[in-house]
Amino acid sequence: MKFHHHGYISEDPRVRIVDDACVDRDPNLPDEMDVLIVGSGPAGMITAAQLSVFPDIEARIIESRDGRLPLGHADGIQARSVETFQAFGFAEEVIEEGYRITETAFWKPDPENPDHIVRTGWTDDDPAGLSEFPHLIVNQARVLDYFRRFMQRQPSRMPVNFGWELERLRVNDGEEYPVECEIVGTGAENKGEKRTVRAKYVLGGDGARSKVRESIGAKNSRVISNHAWGVADILVDTDFPDAMTKAIINSNHGSILHIPREGGFLFRTYVDLGAVADDDNHKVRDTPLEEIVAKGNKIMSPYSYTVKDVAWWSVYEVGHRVTERFDDVLPENRETQDPRVFIAGDACHTHSAKAGQGMNVSMQDGFNLGWKLAQVLRGYSSPSLLRTYNSERQPVAQDLIDFDLEWSSRMAASVAGDESIEDFYVRTWEFPAGFRTEYPESLLVASDAKQELATGYPLGKRFKSYRVMRRSDAHDVHLGHLHEADGRWRIYVFADEPKADAPDSKVRAFGDWLGNSPDSPVVRHTKDGDDINSVFDVKVIYQQPHREFELGDAPEIFRPRVGKLQLEDKNEVFGIIHHPGVDEKRDAVVPMTTNMFQKEDIFEARGISRDGAVVVVRPDMYVAHITSLEDTESLANFFAPIFDLS
């Protein structure tokens, strides 16, 4: 956390100084705004949180409820989502509060007594070590609380405007605020009040029955037969041996997905109620709780549970649906029209709860769109940048539906002779952990990237963190954890082999170009009067341990002067982690501590060329380009069309 560069701060530095333009901003919903977000679910809240960082953007979020969500129905938090929470500054709190899934137990019919179940195995939750962050169970309501707190701490002090519901919208081309929205009051004080507000852009995060989706005429392109699940958060007495472990239970009487909840006593149980007939007309929703509990007990025989208290329960009918487009642009107009209205989350993709994808994928929808809206509204990119939202996120949703169909069928019952559910779980773990997304070559993913220079950072996939040593204070930090949700691009410069002060160091020449050349994206795209790091967060990582070079050896671009006082930021220069002589001493004296201070070389761990490399990471944490220290032209050419305002 960096502060004091605008002057001494004695209060909580997480509460940013309110911007002068926002001091007198009316917390009530204005008649005109830059962005209107409909729905305060995960997709809407993360988008609002991203936009709240920018006081020069007037963005608002409306919600039909009259206050905060008291009890969320989504609970699974992927490791990728926890990485994202780190960028918003509350990962540690969520980890402390949540239940951490470390393994999954699998139960199947006992061959000697098929009416009973037996444990057939376990698997580690992250068998491939995909992330240093955990897989969590946390109430969705708490996640929304954290995002709302983040918004209230930003310079814009963005509120949530509860008690308003969208009825319809239309786009009036040619106007400054072209999206006209008719809304109606749903709160205690404004119930029935009708208003018309206007926005430059609208995001519909208003759920499976989205009025925004309906208004833009977007249709669900694929519908699969519905399946019903009885779902309950319950406090129970049980003799089930894996009560405190995530468990997938397949029996001759049905299936259960058993998930312990945060707090140590609460459990969520998903009880399979079977396929729903086309002519059911939602009758399955009338299934009483007692029937769900009875079926659950039958499935897990010879074990049982007695319900002591019920926090919440419901019957879900979840079809597999994905919307044909995620914005208001018709397919025939894709090449010529820029979108004004977007949909995200359940408004454009719904699926089963078995893989725990809903909240997580929804948040990545919003994270993808939020920084793009900010870059356009703040005058860095043309509106055509917003076309990439649909082209990037709609295929991700389709992949999700395809995966969930296979995962759901396997969880319900393994096919004899086919791959076991345990093996499938391990083989495909990258997807439910949130790391399968790989954006293809496009405006935002370079076509001429040199993947061989950094093989551990696959192009188009999220930037996988690793530990480095900060030169200024000898702090052992995760490089990726320094990525904040501030809309900035990251340029990670991995040095070549010569030491930092060596005359033949390629990184010295590159740093001089990046900080001074008119062709440099940092020079070219940073507005006059703004800090040199306002658009690009530039860091250098040397191949040597931090004690083998001086901070001042790094070019000035890696020591930018920032803030009102233009103080030198000494926190952007890193070396590898290595404690000279420690290995030899501890091996001889204290053999049991052999791995306590092992060498951590990010170049080895992430396959980075010893000739150096430049890795560009988008504001939403995905790798966008990889180039050599010499190929400055490629770097300049990559950013030119993104920041093109023509």
N, C-alpha and C positions, 0 to 999 in steps of 0.2 A: 504494500500500500504506500502510495506516494502522496505527500501533502507538505505544506509549509512553503511551497515555491511561489505562492501568491501572498505570502505573509504568514506570521505565526498563528497557529490554530491550537486552542486549548481544549475545545470540546470534541465530541465524537467525530473523527474525520470521515466516518462512513456517511455522515449527513453532509452532503455537498452544499456549498454556499449557494443560496438561492440567487438565480440570475436577476439582474436589475429589471429586465423586461418581464419577469414573471412575478415580481413582488406583489403587484396589484392585479394579477390575472384572476378573473372571477372563477371560483371553483364550479359554478353552475355551468351547465352545458351551453356553449355559445351557439349562435345561429350559423356561423361559418367557421370552418376549421380545415386544416390541411388533411388530416386523416381521421375518419370515424371508424372505430372498431366496434363491431356488434357482437356481444357475448364475452363474458369474462372467464371463459374456460381456459385450459392450458394454452391453446393456440393464440387466443386473443390476448391473454395476459403477458406472454413472453414478447409478443409484438409491441404491446404498449410499453413494457419495461424497456425494450431496446430504444424506442422512440423517446422515452422520457429523459434520456441522457442529453437530448438536444433541446436547449431552451428556445432556439429559434424555430422549432417546429410546434405548431399548435395541433396536438393529437389528443383525442378523447376516446374513452371506452365506455359503452353503455351496457347495462345488464338489466334484464327484466325482473330479477329478484330485488327485494327491497334492502338487501344487505349481503354480507359475506356468506359464502357457502358454508353451512354448518357441518355437513358431512359429505365427503366426496365418495364417489363410487369407484373411481380408478385408484389403484394403489401401487402397482409395480413401477419401479423407477430403474430404468436401465443404467448401466455404467456410463453410457454415452450422455445420458441426461444429467448424471452427476457431474461429468466433465463440464457440461454446459452451465450447471449451477455454479461451478467454480468461477466461470467468467462473470457471473452476476454477483459473486461474493458471498454466497451462503451455502456452499457445499458442505463445509465442516459442520454447520449446525444441523443440516438435514441428515448427515451421516450419524451424528450423535443421537438424533431423535428417532431415526428409523430402525426397522428390523433388518439386519444384514443377512442375505441369503448366501451361504457359503457352499452348500451342496444340495442335491436333490436325491431323494430316495424313491425307488421304483418298486411298486407292489403289483403282483399278478396272482391269478388263481393258483392255489396250492395243487400240484399234480396229484397228491394223495387224497385231497379233499377239495374238489373244485368249487364248493360253495364258500370256502374260506380263502383268504388272501395270505400271501407270504411275501416278505421282502426279497426281491431278486437282485438288488444291487444299489449302489450309489454312484453318482458322478459329481465331481467338483463343479461348482457353478461357473467358473471361468477356467476351464482346463487348459486353454491355450495362453493364458496370461495376457489377454487382450488389453487390459487397462489396469492401472494402479487404483482405480476407483471401484467401489463395491456395487453390487446389485442390491437394491433396497426395497423395502416395503414401507411406504409413507402415505398417509391419508392425503388425497388430492387437495382437500381443503387447506392443508398446511402448506402445500406447494404454492397455491394461489396466494396465501397470506404472505409468503416470503417475496413473491414477485410484487405484490402491492406495497409492501414495505420498501422494496428497492425503488419503486416509482416515487414514493413519498420522500425519499432521501435525495433525489436527483435535483439538479438546478431548476428544472421545470416544475417540480412538486405536482406532478400529474395525479389527479384523483381518479377514482372510478365513479362514474355517474350512475348510481343504482336507481332502479325504478323507472326505466325507460325501455320500451320494446319497439323494434322496427316492424312496421306494417308492410311497407313496400318502398321501392326506390326506382328511380329512372335516371338515365344519363343524358344530359343536355349538352351536346357537343358545342365547343366554341366558347363556353363560359369559363370564368376563372375558377369557380367552384361548381363543376359540372354535374356532380352526383347529388341529386335531390332526394332526400330521405324523409318519408312521412313516419313519425314516431308517435307513440301513445304512452301516457303515464300509467304505470302499474303499481306505484308506491302508495303508501297510506295518505300522503299529502297531495299527490298529483294524479290520483287514479282517474282515468278517462280523459285527462288533458291531452289535446292533440297539438303537435307542433310539426313544422317543416324545417329541417336543418340541411345545410349544404356542405359538401366536402370536395376536396380535390381527389381524394381516394377513399375507398371504403373496403374494409376487410370483414367478411362474414365468418365469424367463429361461433356461429349460433346453432351448432348441433345438427343432429341428423334430420330435423324438420326445418332446416334453414330457410328463412324468408329471403335471405340474400341470394341463395342458390336459386330459389324459385323466381326471383325477380330478374335474374340474368338468363333464365331459360336453360340452365345447365341440367342435363339428365344423367341419371345413373346408367352407365354403359354396360354393367354386368350385375346380374342378380342371381345368387345361388339360393337354393332351398334353405329356409330358415331352420335354425336349431334352437332348442330351448334349454336354458340352464336355470336352476334354482340357486340363488346366490345369497349368502348371509354372512354378516359379521357377528360372531357369537362368542359368549363366554360359556365354557363347558367343563364338565368333569369327564375325563376320558382315560381309557387304558391303552389307547393307540400309542405304540412305542415311538413313533416319529411325530408326535404332536408338535414339537418345537422345530421341526425340519420341513422344508418344502417337500411335498410328496405328490407323486402322480400315481393314482390307484386305478388299475384296470381289473375289474372282476367280471364274473359271469352275470352279474346283476347291473352292470353299468360302470360309470367312471366318476372319479372325484379328482379335482385339483385342490389340494389342501395347502394353504399358505398361512403360516404364522404372521401375526401383525405386530406392529410396534407396541411396546409397553410390557411385553412378557406374558400376557394372559389372554389376549384376544386372538381369534382365528378367523380367517375367511375361508369358506368352503364353497366350491363350485360343484354342484351336483347335476350330473347329466340327466336331463328329462327326456332326451331323445329328439328325433326329427319331428317337425311340426307339419301336419298335412296342409295342403294348399287351401282347403276349405275350413280350416280351424277357426278363422275369424278372431284370432287372439284369445280363444277360450283358455289356452294354456296359461295365460297370465293369472287366471283365477285359482291356480294350484295353491292350496293352503300351505303355510309353513310346516304344519305337522306332517304333511305328506312328503315334503322335501326332506325333513329330518328322518322320517321313517325309511325313505329310500336310501339316504346316506348311511344309516346304520346297517341296512341290508348289504350295501356295497362293501362296507369295511368289516363285515363279519370275518373272524370271531370277535373282533374288537367292537366297541360301541362308544357313543358319547351321549351325555345327558345335558341338555341345554339349560343353563342357569339364567342367562340374560341375552337379549337380542339387541344389538346396537342398530342394526338395519338389515333388511332383507328385501328381495325382489325376485321376479322371474324375468329373465332376459330372453327376448327373441332377437337374435342377432343374425342378420343376413350378411353376406359378403358382397359389398357394393363399392364401386369406385366411380366417381363422377367423370364424365368424358373430358371435361376441361375445368381448370381451376381459376379461370377469370372470365371476363365478359366479352372476350374476343372470339368471334366465330372462326372455325378452321380456315375458311377461305380468305380471311383477312389477316392472318398471322404475320405476313411479311410487311404489312403496311400500317397496321393499327396498333397503338399502344394501349394497354389495359388501364382501366380506371377502377374496376371492382374485382375483388379477389375473394376466394373462399379457402378455408383451412380447417384441419381437424375433422371432426365427425360430419361437418357440412359437406365433405367431399370424399370421405372413405370410412366405412364401417365394417366390422369384422368380429370374430369371436373374441372372448376375453382370455382364451387359453394361453396365448403367447404374451399377454401383457404389453401389447404394442400401442394401444390407442392414445393414451396421454403422451407417450414418448414421441411417437411419430408426429403427433399434432404440434408438440413444442418445436420440433425441427422444421415443420412448415413455417411457423411464425418466425423462428430465428433466421430462416432463409430469406423471408420477405422483409423483415424489419430493417435490416441494414441497407437493403436496396432502396426502400422508400426514403430512408434518411439521406442516402447519397444523391438521389434525384432531387428531393425537396431542398437540400442545402446547396444545390447548384454545382455539384461535382460531375454528374453524369446526366445524359439525356434520358427522357422517359422510356426510350427503347430498352434500357437496362431491365425494366420491369417485365419484359417479355420472358426473361429467363426463369421467372418463378414457375410458370406453368410447365415449361419445357424440362425443368429439373425435378419438380416435386410430383407431377402427375405420374411419371414412370415409377418413382419410388413407391407411391401408393399402390400401383398395380402389382409391383413385386411383393409388397406386403400381403395383398390379398392372395396371391398365388402361394406364398409361403404358408400363410395361415390355413389355407384349405388343406394342404398336405399335413401340417402339424396337427390340426384338429382331428383329421381322420386317423392319424397314427396314435394320438393320445387316447382316442376312444377305444381302439383295439388294434394291436399289432397283427399283421397278416402273417400267417404261418409261412416259414421259409423266407420271409422278407427281412430287411434290415430291422433290428430291434429298435424300440423307441429310445433306449439308452444310447445306442450308437448314433441314431439320427440326431439326438439331442446334442451330443458332443460335436458331431460333424458340422452341424448348422449353427453352432452357438454364436457365431459372429452376427447372425441376423437378429435374434432376439436380444442380444446385448447392445444392438444399435449401431454396429460398425460395418454393416454390409453396404451401406450407401456408397456409391462410387459414381460421381458425376462425370459424364462423358466430355470429350473435347467440345468446346463452345467458346463464346465470348469470354467466359469466366474460368475456363480451364484450357491452358495453352496446348496448341497442337504441335509445337516444336520443342516441348520439354525434353530434357535429357534425364530420363528416369534412372539411367545407370550411374548417375552422380550421387544419388541418394535413394538406394533401393528400399530402405526401410520407411520411406515416406511415399507410398503409392499415390500417384497423381489422381486427383479427384476424390480421395478419401480423407477422413479427418486426420489432422496432425497428431500423431501419437507422441506423447510427451516422453522426456527422459531427463535424468538428473544431470545437472552441471554445477560448477562452482563459480559464484559471482566474485569477480576480482576485487571489487571495492571493499567488501566486508567479509569475505570468505564464508558466505552463506551457501550451504548446499540446498539448491532449489530445483524444482521441476520446471523446465523451460516452458512447457505448455501451460502451466498453471499461472503464468504471468500474462496470459491472454485475457484481456478484459472485454466485456460486451460494450465497447465504446465506439463501434463503427469503423475502427481503423484497420487497415491492412497491415499484416506482419511481413517483414522482410528479414529472414534469418540468414545471416552471412556466416558460413562455415569456412574458416581460414585454411590456407594452404600450409604446408609443412614448415617453412621458415618461421623463425620467431617474429614476434610482433614488431621489433625494431629493425629487422633485417632489411637491407636495401632492396633485395630481390623478392620481398613479400608481395604476392599478387593482391592480397587483401588491402595493402596500403594504396595501391593504384586504384583498386575498385572503390575504396572508401572515398578517395579524393574525387573520383568521377561522380559517385552517388551524392556527395555533399555540395558539389560546385558546378557540375556541367549543366548547361541549359537543357540537355537531352535527358538528364536524370529525371525519373518520375517524381522523386521527392522534391526537386527544385521546380519542375514544370507544373505539378498539380497542387502544390501548397499555395494557398492564397496569400497575397501580400499582407504583411502584418500579423499573420498567424504563426504560432510556434512551428518550428521545422518538423516536429513530430506530431502535428495535429492530424495528419491524414495517414502517415506511415509510421509504424513503430518498428524501428530498425535496431537489431541486435547483432553482435558479433560473438562467435564462439571459436576460441583458439584451440589448437591441438595439444598445447602444453598445459600442465598443471598451473594453477593460478599464481603460484609463487615464482614462476619462471619468466614473468614479464611484468611490466609496469602498466598501470592504468593509462598513463599518458602516452604510452606507445601506440595506443589505438587511434585511428584517424578521428577527427573532430565530429564526423557525422554520427559516431557511436558514443559521443559525449555531448549530446545536444543541450543547448541553453534554452530553458523553458520557463513559462510562467511570467507573471507581472515583473518579477525581479530578475528574470533571465539568468537563473542559476544553472550551473552545469549539472546535468543529470549523470551521475557516476554509476548508474545501476544497469547499464546495457552491455557491459563487457564481461565475458565469461571464459573460463577454461574448463578442461576436463577435471574430474575428481580423481585425485591421487595423493596418497600420503607417503612421501618418500621414506623408505626404511622401515615402515611399520610392518610390512609383510614379514621381513626377515626377523625382526625382533619378536613379534608375537608368536611366530611359528616355533621359535626355540624356547620361549619362556612360558607362554600360555597357549598351548595348542588348541584348546577348546574355542578360542576366539578367532580362528583362522579367517572367517568371512566377515568379521565385524567392520573392517575398513577396506573392503576390496576396492580395487580400481574401477571407476565407472567412466568409460570412454564412450561418449555419445557417437563418435565417428565409427567405432567398431560396432556398437549396438544397433545403429540405424543405417549401416552400410553407406556411409558418406565417403566420397572420394578423398584421398589424401592430397589431391590437387586442389581441394576446396569445392564449394558449391554454394549456390544461392537458392534458398527455398522460400517461395512466396506462399503465404497463407491468407485466405480470405477472412473477412470479418466474422464469418460463421464457422471458422476453424477448419476449413477444408483446404487441402493442398491445391494450389492453382497453377504453379509453374516451378520448374527446376531448371537452372541454367548454370553455366560456369562463371567463374569470376572474370574471365576475359570477354565473355559474350554480352557486353552491355547493350548492344543493339537489340538483342532478343528481349531483354527486360524492358527496355523503353517501348518496343513495338507491342508488347503484351498489354501494357497499361494504356497506351494511346487511345484505342477504340473504347475502352471502358470509361475513360474520363472525357470522351469526345462530347462536346456540347452542341455540335452543329445541327 
